[in-house]
């Protein structure tokens, strides 16, 4: 490309992430053969450009720049395989010509409080002009995307030589007219960025003359072509704040491209754009074939005839609308009508998997990373945990060494704020040896890793240091107990002493029984998890036992009649939690269970305690075999007597047999309990029955339909008669008047196997 003093350098205005622009850029570069290529992007990325040519680099990827002293202050410049900037980089590397970034340095943009990677202090009230929307409206289109497809993707996308160069000239002139009519769009940052770009262009002119090309957003072309003095540009750039930055390449995803982000150019259909860029011919036919393949994978009956019919319909729709070729709108309408039987449900799957997609890029090993990232990558490879953009469920059996190592890694990352994995309920069982995780890698996790790098160079070291710091900074007991549980789950034995010291200090100072009761279940779970993972949690057990003793002493006085309904319901939940926790702790201290049962007995018999707590205490004692049937009947009669207020009676029923406590199933299988309630209900005076009925509906209405049907059948058969009640009171402990030991022994082996899982 020889210098042209009249026209100057080749300015290629593009739409970021536009496949038509990308093809046009490649054709223009092939025709002009410039001696250098300048690209809109942060100059700090120049040193990383050679990595784009390495075999391990696969877009979509992004340049990541973050402040060296604050990794959380970061920005991304994403590039897909169909991005014009990426095509220009690869063209320059293939033809061995210099390629450089010329946008405002990230050192300046990250130092300003700006709304994106462009930086440079945008005015808060400024409204950015959408040039494509204005051009589309001028051309009579109501959709900028459809206008761009018609004028660039479908008509000019496959042009070469002078045709392509002419298209760039026309687009530059259109942008010039827009800027003349609307000004710079109200953003000073554009003026600052363009001043810096012009400075870089002057440097390129001194080196290459005008034999270079510039690839940038079409909006900037008029400003880069305009004559501006060096002094004016220096004035715009003087006094800009600056920070030290570090840069690298990170993997990106098509799904993340679909959000407004780098270059301010979020696109709604990256999967469709990637297809348009890679499909050398017959793009509509190839696209609909991919759609048919996806639907077949989902067991939908789609044949080649469906594909042919969908192609014809899409082409007909395009012709009716005056479009040169079917666009995404026409193809999706054809798919809905022909392949989806008019349903939007399979169409949503197509839009998610193909129109957007879950493609995750890759970067070569040589890309600079923080030491923490290097250690994480090593562990991912060792454990065969591949980072993927789509959701993936991971089932772990903690009795296996490899699965335990995966669990420890994921828990340590969560403690560091790197949410690659989220624990979910296991479908394989509820045993403590099982864990289920939902994994999904998001590009932003690269920033989280850089932030966490301040805590250490390895995942284990960083998680340990952060746990110790969090323990020292925690102000509430609940925070420390949750942290202790995290430490045991993550296998952070070195952090436990500091966490336990903080835990003992907070527990000694906290006098709120509700907070103490809320903290105890987490400690009990921690002991259980520590036992499963082989972690020494002796010191934690001592703290938990001390906490349980304090709760036993303070709880009765905290459950007073002065509690409102919400506070009583909350405390009832804490009673449940403490009961379960003491069940776990009692293995080491059998006397603790007796002391807790004594507390429940006090709560169940004290009339100043709210009904919901009295009823729950009675139910827990009955379940443990520590409350005789006659005493249960007495407490129930007192709670549901005419002297009791309807609200208190409703609370007692809810606490004793509420649907959320499994009361329905218990009544189905225990004739004794059902007989007690039926006897009480039969004895309710007629005048009080209308008051009791809504309370019963509130309690029993929450049961599952099958449970309610079974209870109705049992009541119809008369389980609450005098004989049944007498039989129930005389029956041994169990679910029926008499225990069939032979049948019970037959299931012992199965029960043991289930509990072991």
N, C-alpha and C positions, 0 to 999 in steps of 0.2 A: 504494500500500500504506500504510495508516494505521497508526500506532503501536498496539501491543497490549501494555499493561502486564502482562497475565497471561502471555502466551506469549513476549513478547520478539521479537527479530528472527527472520527466517526462516533456519533452519539446514538446509542441504541436504547431508546426508552422502552421499558418493559412493564408488564404486570407481574409482580412478584408471585411466584408459584404458578405461573400460567404456562401450560404445555405448548400452546400456540406460540407464545413469545419465545419459549425455549427453542423450538424448532426454527423460528425465524432468526434468532440470534445465531444459531449454528450456521444457518445458510448465509447470513450476512458476513460472518467471520470467514467462512470459506471463500466468499466472493471477494472480500476486501483484503484478506491476508495482512492484518496489522502487525506491526513489530512489537507491540505490547498491548496488554489488556488491563484496564482499570475497572474495578468492580465496587459497587456500593457495599460497604462493610467496614468493620473496625480495623484500622491498620495494625493493631496488636495481633491480629490473626495472620499476618504475612508469614511469620516464622512457622506456622502450622500448615500452610498451603501444600508443601510437598507431601504431607500425609494423605492428601486427597487422591494421590495417584497410587497409593499402596494397595496391595491386593486385599487386605483386611478391611478396607473402607467400603461400606455399603450404605448409601443414603436410604431413608432420611436420617440426617445428622444435623447437629447444630454447633455453632461456635458458642462456647460458654465463656463469658468474662465475669469475674467477680472481684470485688475489692479484696486486696491481700489481707487487710486487718479485719474485714467483716465479710466472710463468705456469703452471708445471707443477702448482701447487697449485690445482686447479680442480674445479668441479662443474657438472653439467648438470641442468636441469629440463625434460624432454622433454614435448612436447604434440603429439598427433595430431589429425586432424580430428574423430575420435570421442571425444576426451578431454572430460569434463565441464567442466574448467577452460577449455579453448579455446572451447567453446560458450558458456560464461558471459561470457567476454571479448567475443566477437563480438556477443552479445545486448546487452550494455551499450553497446557502441559504436554499434550500429545504432539503439538507442533513446536515445542521447545522455545516458546517466547515468554518473556517476563509477564507475570500476573501479580497484581497488587490490589489491596483494599484502599479505598480513598475516603471513606466516610469519616465523620467526626470520631476521634478516638474514644474508646470506652472509658479511658481515664477521666475524661471530661463528663461524659453522659452519666456515668455512675456516681459522680460527685454531686450531681444536681438532683433535686426532688422532682423528677419528671415521671410521666406516665408511660414508660416503656423504654426499650433499648435505644430509641432515637435521642432521648435526653435533651439537654440544652435548654431547660427551663421554659416549658410551654406555659402560656398564660392560662390560668384556671378557667376563665370564662370563654376562651376561644373555641370555636366550633370548626372542626376540620372539614373542608370541602371534599366531597367524594366526586372526583372528576369523571369517573366512569358513569356514575348515576346521572350527572349532568349531560354527558354526551349521549347516553342512552335515551334520556328524555327528549333531547333535541332531535334525535332520530326517530322518535315516535314509539319507543319501547317503554314498557312499564317495569321491566326487569333488567337491571344492568348485566346480570350474568348471561341472560339470553342474548342481549345485544353483543356482548364480547364474543360469545360462541359463534354468532353469525358472521361478524366482521373480521375476526382473527382466527379462532380455532378452526372454522370450517372453510373460510374463503382464502385467507392469507397464510394459513398454517403451513402449506406445502410449497409455498413459493420459493424461488431461488434468485440469486443475482440481483439485477436492477429492480425487479419487482419487489423483492423484500426490502431493499434499501429505500425504495420509494414509499413503501408502507410505513417505515420508521419515520421518514420525513413528514408524511401526512399526519402521523400521530403526534409528532413534535409540534407541528403547526397548530393542531387542535388544542394541545395543552397550552401553547402560547396564547391562543385566543381566550382560553379559560382564565389564565392568570391575569391577562389584561382586563378581563371583565370583572373578576372576583378578587383580584389582588393575590397575596400569598397564602390565602386561606386562614389568616388570623393567627398563625403560629410562628413566633420568632425563632423557634428551634430550627425550622426549615431554612431560614435565612442564614443562621449560624452554620448549619451543616453544609449548605451550598457554598458558603464562603470558604470553608475548609476544603471542599472538593475542588474548587477552582484553584486553590493553592497547590494541591497535589497535581492538578492538570498542568499548571505552569512548570512544575518540576519535571513532569514527563515530557513536556515540549522541549525543555532544554536538553533532554537526553535523546529523544526520538523524533524531534520535529513534530509534525502533525500526523505521523504515521502510527497512531495508536487509537484504540477503541475504548469507549466508556460504556459500561453496562450499568444502568441505574433505573430507578423508578421513572416512568414516563413524565410524572409531574415535575421532576427536576430538570428535564432537558432544556426548557427555555432559559432557566436561570444559569445553567452551565454554558449555554451558547451566548448569553448576553455579555457585553463588554463591561467589566467591573475593574476598578483600579485596585492595585495591590494595597494601597493605603486604606481604602474602604473596607476591604476584607480583613485586614489586620485589626482595624478598629472593632469590627464585629466579634473578633476572636479574643481580644485582649481581656484579661481579668477573669477568664473562665476558671472555676474551681477544678482541682485535679486530685486524683487519688492513685495510689499504686494498684495495678490490677494484675491478675493472673488469668491466662486463657488456656483453653483446651477444646478438643472435639468431644462431644458426648452423643450417644444414640438418641434419636428422636423417633416419633411415631406419627403415622398418618392421622390417628385420632387427635393427637395434640396439634397437628397442623390445622385441624378444623376449628380451632379456637383462635380468637383474635390474639395475635402475639407478635413475634419478630417481624419487623418492617410494617407493623400495623396492618397485616394482610392475612387475617384468618380466612380460610377457604372452607366451603361447606361440603365439598365432594372430592377429597384428595384421592380416593380410590378410583373414581371416574376419571380424574385428570391423569393419573398414572397410566390408566388404560389408553386414553387418547394419545399419550406421548409414545407409548411403546407399540401400539397397534399400527403396523406399517400400512395395512390396507384393510378395507371392510371392517371398520371399527364397530359399527352397530351390530353386524352379524356376530363378530367375536365376543362382544359384550353380552349379548343375549344368550350365547352359548355358555358363557361363564355363569350367568344367572340360572340357566337350566341345570347346570351341574350342581350348584349349591342347593337348589330345591330338591334334586334327586337325593342328595346326601341327607336331607331332612325327611325322606320317605314320601315325598309328594310325586304323584304320577305326572311326569313331564316328558314328552317325546320330542323327536326332531320336528314333527309336524307343528307342535306348539311354537318352536323356535321360528320356523318359517312364517307362521301366521303372525307372530309378534313382530317380526321384521317388516312384514307388509303393512301392518297397522301403524307402526312407528313412522314409516316412510309416508303413508297417507296423511297422518296427522301433520307431519312437517310440511308437506305440500300444501295442505289446506291453510296452514299458517304462514305460508310464504317464506319458509326457512330453507336454506340450501341443503341441509342434512338434518336428520333427527338429532335432537339434543337429549340431555338427561331427562328433561320433562317428558318428552315424547316416548322415550324408551320405558320409563317407569309406568306411564299410563298404559302402554301396550302390555307390559308385564302384569299389571294388576288385572287387566281385562282378560288376557289369554291364559296366563299361567297361574294366577292366584284366585280365579273365579270371583273377582271383584272384592276380595278380602284384603284389608290393610294389615292383617297380622303377618302373613309371610312377606309382605312388602316391607314391613319394618325390619325384618331379618335381613333382607337384601340391602336395604339402606345402611344398616349397621355393619354388615360383613363386607360388602362390595363397594358401596358408594363412599363410605368412610374407610373402613378397613382397620386391621390391627397390625399392620406392617411395622416392625421395629428395626431400626438401622443398626449398624455395627461400626465400631471404630477399631483401628489397628492397635496392637499392644504397645506400639511406640508412642502413642499419644500421651502427653504429660498428665499425670494424675497425682492427687495427694496420696501420701503413704497409706492412709486408711482405705482408700479406694483400691489400691493395689492388694492389700490384705484381703479385702472382701472379694475381689475377683479371684484370688487364689482359692479361697474357701468355696466359692461358687463352683469352681471347676472340680475341686476335690470331692465335693458332695454331690456333684451333678445337679445343681440347682440352677437351671438356665433362666436368665431374665427374659420374660416374655410380656408383650403388650396386652394380650388378652387375659381375662380371668382364668385362673387354673386352681383347682382344689387339690390339696396335698394331704394325704392321709399318713399319719405317722404312728408307729408302734414303738413306744419308748423302751421296750425291752430289747430293741435292736440298737447296736452302737451307732450305726450310720444315721438312723432316724433320730436318735437322741442328739447327735451332733447338729442335725438340721434344726431341731427344735431350739437348741441353745443359741444358734446363730440368729434365728428369727426373733427370739425374745430379746437378745442383746441389741439387735437393730431397732426394735420397738422402743427400748429404753433410751436409745440415742435419738429418737424422733425420726427414724428412717422407716416409714411405714410400707415396706415392700409386702409384708404379710399381715393378714388380719385373722385372728382366731375366730372360728365359727363352730357351731354345734356339730358334733361328729355324727355321721349317719351309721357308723359301724358299731357304736356302743357308747356307754357312758363311763366306762372304767377309766381309772386314772392313768392307765398305760396308753391311752389313745389321745391323739390330738389331731385336729383338722384345721388346716390353714387355707385361706384364699389368697393367692399370690397374684400381684399385678404390678408390673414395673412401669413407673411414670418417669418421664425425663427430668422432672423437678427433683427427683430423688438424688440426682447428681449434686444439686445445690445442698441438699440436706447432708450428704456425705462430706462435702467440703466444709460445711459448718461444724459437723461433728469432729472434724479433724483436729480441732483445738484440744480435744480431750485425750488424744493419743494416736499412735501410728498403727495400732491393730484394733480389731473390733473388740476383743476381750479387754485390752488395756483401756480403750476409750470408754467402754461401758462401765468398767470398774470405777474409773475416775469420776464419771458423771454421776454414778449412784452415790458416791461419797459426798460429792458437792451438793446433790439434791437433798441428802439426809441432813446436812448441816444447815441448809437454807429452809427446810420445811418448817412451817409454823404450827400445823395442826396434826393431831395424832393420826387421823385418817390418811394423810399424805404419807406418813412414815410407814404405816402398816401396809399400804399398797406398794410402797417401794420395797419393803422386805419381801413381799410376795414376788415381785418382779425379780429381785436378786436371786431367789431360790429357783424360779423358773429359768432364769438365764445362767444359772451355775456360777454366780459371782461370789465365790467363797471369800475372796480377799476384801470385798466391800461389806460383807455382813457385819464384822465387828463395829464399824463406824455406824452402820444403819441401826444395829441393836442398841448401841449407846444412845443414839438419838431417840429411839423408840422408848427405852426405859425412862429417859428424861421427860419426854412428852407425857407418857402414861402417868408418871408420878405427879405431874403438875395439873393434869386434866381432872376436873371434878364433875363434868357433865356426864351422867350415866348413859345418856343416849349416844354420845360420841364414843364412850368406852364400849358400849354394846355394838355399835357399828364397826368398830375396829377389830373385835375379837374374831368374827368369822374369817376375815382375811388371814389372821395369824394361824388359825386352825387349818385353813387350806394350805398355807405355806408349809406347815409341818407335814401335811399329807404329801404335797408335791416333793418336799425335800426327801421324804422317805422313798418315794418312787424313783427319784433320780440319784439316790445314794448320797445325798448331801447331809452333812452333820448339822442338825438344827437344834442341838441340845439347849443352847443359850436362848434360842427363840421360844422353846417350850417353857422355859422358866418364866419368861416375860408373859407369855400367854396365860399360864396358870395364875400368876399374880393378878393379871387383868380380870380373869374369871372370878377370883375371890372378891375383888373390889365390886364387881357387878352384883354378886350375890348379896353383898352387904347393902348396897345403895339402891337396888332396884325397887324393893317394896315401898320405900318412902317416896320414890319418884313417881309411882303409879297412884296418884291421888285423884279424888273426884273432881279436882279443879281443872283437869285436862280437858281441852275442847275435843271435838270429834276427830279433827285432823291429827292432833298431837297423839291422841289415844291410838288411832289407827297406825301411826308411824311407830309408836312404842310397841304395839302388838307385833309389827314386822321385826323389830329388834329382838323381841322375845323368841320368835321363831329362829332367828339367826343365831342367837346365843345357845338355844337348845341344840341346834345342829352342831355348833362348834364344840360344846361340852361333850357331845357324843363322841367326837373325835379325840378330845383331850382326855376323856375318862379312861382310855386304855392305859395311860401312864399314872393316873391317880383316880382309883375307883371311888375314894371318898368324895371327890368333886361331884360325881353324879348324885350322890345322896344329898349333899348340901344344896345342889341346884333343885332337886325334887322338893326339898323343904321350902325353898323360895317359891316354887310354883304352888305348893299347898297353901302358903300364906296368901298369895295372889288370888287363888281360886275361892278362898273362904272369906275374904275381907270385902264387906259391902261398900267400902269407900273407893274401891278400885273400879274403874270403868268396866262396863259389861263386856266389851269386846276383848279386854285383857283377861277378865275372870273366866270367860268361856274358853278362851284359847288355853289358859293354864290348865283348866279341867280336862280339856281334850288331850293335851300333851301328857298329863299324868295317866289318863286312861289308856293311851296308846302304849305307855311304858309299863302297864300293869301295876301301877302304884296307886290307883284310885278304884276302890270296889264299886260294883254296879249300884249297890244301895246308896253309897255316898254320892255317886254321880247323879242318881235320881233326886236325892235331897237337894243338891246344888242347883239342879235344873229346875226343880219345883220352886225354890226360893227366887231364882232369877226370873222365872216366867209367871210369878204369882201376880194377882191383880194389884198388889201394893207396889210393884215395880213399874217404872215409867216405860211407855212403849219404846222410847229410844234406847233405853238401857237394855230392855229385853231383846230388842233387835240386835244390839251389839253382842249380847251373850250368844244368841243363836248363830250369828255370823262368825264369831270367834270359835265356837264349838264345832259347827258343821258347815261352815262356809264352803262354797264350791271350789274356791281356789286352794283349799287345804286337802283336797281329796276326800272330803266328807261323804260324797255320794257313793263312791266305790266302797268306802268303809261300811256304810249302811247296807249296801247290797250284800256284802259278805259276812256281816256280823248281825245275826238275829237278835243278839242281846241289845245292841244299841238301837236298832230299829224298834224293838219292843218297848224300850224306855220312852222313846220319842212318841210312839203311837199311843202309849198309855197316857202320857201327859196331854196329848192333843185331844184324846177322847174326853178327858176330864176338864177341858177348858170350858168355863161357863158360857152359855149362849150369848150373854150380853157382851162378853169380852172377845168372842170369836171374830167379830168383824174387825176388831183392832189388831188381832194376831195375824189374820190372814195375809195382809200386805207384807208383814215381816217375813212370813214363811215363803211367800212368792219371791221376795227379794233374795232369800237365801237359796232356796231349792231351784229357782229359775235359772241359776247359773250352771246347773249340772248339765252334762251332755245328754242328748235325747235318749240314747240307749239306757243310761243310768236311770233317767226319770221313768221310762217305760217299765224297767225291772222293778223299781220301787213301787210303782202303782200296782203291779201284779202281786207283789208280796203283801202289800197292804190289803188288796182285795181278798187274799187268802186268809187274812186275819192274824198276822203275826203278833199283833199287839194285845191279844186277849189275855185274860188272867192266867190261863194255863201256860201260854207262851212266855209270859213275863216270869212266871215262877220257874219254868224250865230254863229260861235265860239266866236267872239269878243263881240257879244251882249248877249251871254248866261249868266245866273246867275252862281254863284260858284257851282261846282259839276262835275260829270263825263259825263254829256250829255247836249245837248242844253236845255232840260227841265227836271226838277226833278219830278218824279212820287212819290208824298208824300205818297200815300196810300201804295204802295209797300215798300217804305222805312220804314214806321211805322211798317210794319209787321215783320221786322227783329230786331227791337229795343230790344225786350226781349232776343233774342238769343245773340245779341252782348253784352248785359250787363252780361249775364251768362258767356260768354267766357272771358270777361275782369276780372270778379271776380275770375276766376280760375287761 
